[in-house]
Amino acid sequence: MLTRATYDANRLGKELGSALRGSVCGDPASRALYAVDGSNYRVVPDLVVVPADVDDLAAAVALTAAAGAPVTLRGGGTSMAGNAIGGVVIDASRHVNRILDIDTENRTAIVEPGVVLTDLLAAARPHGLAFGADPSSGSRATLGGMIANNACGAHSVAWGTTADNVRALDVLLADGTRCTVESSGVRDDLAKRPGREGELHRALQSFVDANELVIRRRFGLFTRQISGYALHRLLPEQGYNVAGLLCGSEGGFAATLRATLALTPLPAARVLCVLGFPDSITSAECVSAVLAHHPLTMESINVDLVDRLPGEVRRAAVDAGLPDGRAWLLVEMGGEDSVAAERSAQEMLAALRDSGSPATASLVTDPGAQAVLWRCRTDAAGLATRRADGAEAWGGWEDAAVPPERLADYLRGLDDLMGRYGLSGASYGHFGEGCMHMRIDFDLLTPQGVAAYRSFVEDATDLVVELGGSVSGEHGDGRARSELLGRMYGSDGLDLLAQMKRIWDPGKAMNPGVVVDPPPLDADIRHLGPAKDRKLLTLFSYPDDNDDFAQAQRRCVGIGKCRQTRGGVMCPSYQATREEMHSTRGRAHLLWEMLQGDVITDGWRSTEVRDALDLCLSCKGCLSDCPVNVDIATYKAEFTHHHYAGRPWARPLSHWSMGWLPQLSRIAAKAPRVVNRMAGTAVAKRLGGIAPEREVPAFAEETFTSWFARRPAPTRPDTRGAVLLWPDSFTNYLAPQIGRAAVAVLEAAGYRVVLPDGPVCCGLTWISTGQLRTAKRRIRRSLKTLQPVLDAGMPIVGLEPSCTAVLRRDAAELVHDDAMAAAVAESTVTFAELLMRSDWTPPDVGADALVQTHCHQHAVLGFDADRALMAKAGIRADVPDSGCCGLAGNFGFERGHYEVSRAVGERVLLPAVRAAEPSTAIVADGFSCRTQIAHGTPRQALHLAELLASALGEQT
Ligand SMILES: Cc1cc2nc3c(=O)[nH]c(=O)nc-3n(C[C@H](O)[C@H](O)[C@H](O)COP(=O)(O)OP(=O)(O)OC[C@H]3O[C@@H](n4cnc5c(N)ncnc54)[C@H](O)[C@@H]3O)c2cc1C
């Protein structure tokens, strides 16, 4: 819903704007971007504040609260219950994110609230330390959000929840009081503190003294009782742990400005024991037996999720040791060395066998294999959003927990309940703690469906309460569960929650509506709005989304993996800018808001959406790395097409110069020297919309196709038949030596190389600049030319990964009415795939190589064949986790993109190339990657074909 402010948002915006050094935004794009978190809910904020530092954060909170406006702190926005939306959203993740200290002696860290967990872990790891609570969203969840939600992770069975690992918090109350609360303290001393701080402690102490019995009866009964507030932390045996009480208060008490955290020593060795079971209930039945052996983790996944993994990941999981079964537990055992860790695992397995458990098991010691198996678990929340048949599934009842010994009963009861409601879902979770996550195929798109959802959730709550459980086991209550707290805590418990809220925040400024005084759990469901009904005519088909652009825009449920701060291909522009707007999630959400139409009102003409998509590199990293395969590159192409439809004059100049590159190249090929002289001038760059910092690549004196036509007929007999080598524009006009090298290698391998009978083009440059009708025409024309090739069943070999990826995927989705496009996709192979299919023995290159995987290769084509071919050719390949090179076709050449393009390259790739030994070959199959390397380092990269050809002794 659009919040109707009860205060003057404009006035507050101005006041904040003049008081703060950070940004204060009330524009539609900012408000739309922050209207959702990782939940089913949408509440459009009135303002979005991004403080410049911790003092700015404090000032923002104090001024907002003083104006009577709701203060919603925000970290990574990965909350799954609607904990981080509405009012004035204050985003601490962007700038308030310093690690201030790692004290190895005392094993503590001091952090600002916007620090992302994996950044803290990376800082602590060299000292053999870690933060004990490790939610699977830790690559983008912030410590501020983790503290507020009392996040837990796989290791909580051994190391506890966030609350168990917080020593002290510097906080700001809504009335401007800044104080430090600690995990233990002498009550009397604290009560004597002056001013509001002492008053706060006196109130807390009177509260606990007056309500001890109810607190003992209702709160802190098992570790995953995360719902409500952790009132038991104030009890004497908990050491009057006020910091612990703040954990899990969902930003409803105070803002965390700084945290002192305990760090846990990492075990010297760990083994992963993967247990396989016929079903989840059977796996739950062995929880107590495994827990007796003090595992570090005990996490569950099941076949519904594993079946949804991309094929290669699934195969890798099986290769890594996923045993037979339909449900699995990932049990990690630690020890002072690998022998001790393995011994513990064997003892646990022996005990399981003795108990009659039907578990199959495999012991995984290789860290790489362990990482593959853990990915099945960490991607689960995203994977579970689609059922195997493509139907949508949602959170909402995703986080209940029961005491672990009641888990099997809970699963039985839930199966029964779901059967009664005709629902299904994929489950996963922290079985060692009795906490089970799931996404269920609720119908959240219709009022009747939402009514059924409410009814189900109420029944499920009763089931959980009957088993002594909690409606939230770690995600918090937010908007999804706060209304259910009465069923769980009864009226006396509910009254205590309200009293506690009043002690901290009598004016109800801090995240109102969460835990206390909640709105109905079926209010503000985001998908009930008009977005779902907008049936837009699109150029691409969306085959995995029922050909429905609106359904494609519902893929992003906000889990925020694209906001990870390190590693991976997704999302390079977020990693460079750290702006929500430049993340996959931000873009996907703005596209959804465009369909919704109440905040972003211009449809395809929206400048907000255009600007958010502007820094998308179209690397397609999200297509493969996002667990729900959001494909922003395709959506960007679609949007750009419609945005400029009928307004060619409005397009950036680069769309003409680079979008039409194949055509311009044909002309340039007639007089390459003249064109090269002119193209590098400042005027030409300006006219072409090209960044002044970029050197324009030179056209070759002779194109690859001309060379091929004039070369003498090959003398070597072909033993493996004919292949069509795709003469992409980059190879043909700009790097023909690669085509020549490929011909040499393919002929040495026994193939007869042929080229198409006429000019062909995959349409890539028109697709990436959103000129989709032209792209379609080019592809159709090429399909006609390819007809004889397809009739002959010839493989089509691509050298340039971006063009090969279009042939393999995009062309078929764009020209979906022509079966030939699908046939081309079937016939297209990469250079390495073709050679690995044959039993050809490549020459022994015997070299070290630093290899850059093209992002489209990563996302669409796969890189396994390249790795295998390199290994076969004796190339010792180092393939860094460098992501997209940053140039990404036209992106890095375009005016205004240079800085981001360069920053993306400087993340990993360019420093790695600079650091490489001169004797190490630099290998990059993508023209963009080679260009970025040439522009940013003194090295020239080679295509793999060139490296192999040079070992054959071929001059290319
Ligand atoms: C795929 C996925 C997997 C997840 N796995 C887990 C898991 O394994 N374990 C788990 O516990 N959770 C998990 N979660 C839930 C969520 O990621 C965690 O609760 C996480 O700690 C939230 O961090 P955040 O930075 O995104 O916080 P946000 O969502 O931005 O905010 C969370 C809460 O913290 C408050 N807040 C934020 N900053 C402050 C501050 N400075 N001061 C006061 N209040 C503040 C917000 O107002 C909000 O109430 C998962 C979520 C997703 C999407």
The ligand as an ORCA input file, in Angstrom:
! r2SCAN-3c Opt
* xyz 0 1
  C      17.622    -16.451      1.187
  C      17.498    -16.059      2.621
  C      18.052    -16.870      3.571
  C      17.966    -16.523      4.912
  N      18.537    -17.337      5.802
  C      18.499    -17.021      7.098
  C      19.123    -17.858      8.062
  O      19.743    -18.868      7.749
  N      19.021    -17.478      9.352
  C      18.365    -16.337      9.715
  O      18.327    -16.044     10.899
  N      17.778    -15.546      8.826
  C      17.829    -15.830      7.539
  N      17.218    -15.016      6.634
  C      16.519    -13.791      7.075
  C      17.403    -12.533      7.035
  O      18.362    -12.650      6.029
  C      18.091    -12.285      8.345
  O      17.166    -11.985      9.324
  C      19.119    -11.156      8.290
  O      19.766    -11.077      9.495
  C      18.526     -9.802      7.981
  O      19.593     -8.911      7.778
  P      19.428     -7.637      6.871
  O      20.690     -6.852      6.914
  O      18.949     -7.989      5.543
  O      18.307     -6.857      7.676
  P      17.015     -6.104      7.192
  O      16.100     -7.051      6.517
  O      17.397     -4.892      6.433
  O      16.412     -5.686      8.564
  C      16.037     -6.643      9.515
  C      15.463     -5.995     10.732
  O      16.500     -5.292     11.353
  C      16.123     -3.952     11.607
  N      17.375     -3.208     11.539
  C      18.256     -3.142     10.527
  N      19.291     -2.378     10.866
  C      19.075     -1.960     12.132
  C      19.789     -1.136     13.022
  N      20.938     -0.553     12.695
  N      19.266     -0.907     14.235
  C      18.086     -1.460     14.593
  N      17.357     -2.235     13.774
  C      17.848     -2.486     12.564
  C      15.126     -3.672     10.511
  O      14.294     -2.603     10.836
  C      14.384     -4.973     10.443
  O      13.418     -5.028     11.429
  C      17.282    -15.345      5.302
  C      16.735    -14.536      4.332
  C      16.832    -14.872      3.008
  C      16.235    -13.976      1.992
*
